[in-house]
């Protein structure tokens, strides 16, 4: 079990996803975030119970922040805790 916390600046109305290397699939979406242009730093947390983390994502990544909107997203940090 892994908990991932992402802190980002909520500017604009674009969207981004957190993807990861799962046990049964190379890349699986953990969360999709729609920005609301609040002008605030936001904190999103997700718990993953099937993390594989075997470097099978793009460029051997285990965790991927993917911008799916047309505007950039500012990220402050990604915190990973394994249990």
Secondary structure as GFF3:
##gff-version 3
##sequence-region A 1 83
A	DSSP	beta_strand	2	9	.	.	.	ID=ss1
A	DSSP	beta_strand	15	20	.	.	.	ID=ss2
A	DSSP	beta_strand	28	34	.	.	.	ID=ss3
A	DSSP	beta_strand	41	48	.	.	.	ID=ss4
A	DSSP	three_ten_helix	58	60	.	.	.	ID=ss5
A	DSSP	beta_strand	63	67	.	.	.	ID=ss6
A	DSSP	beta_strand	74	82	.	.	.	ID=ss7
###
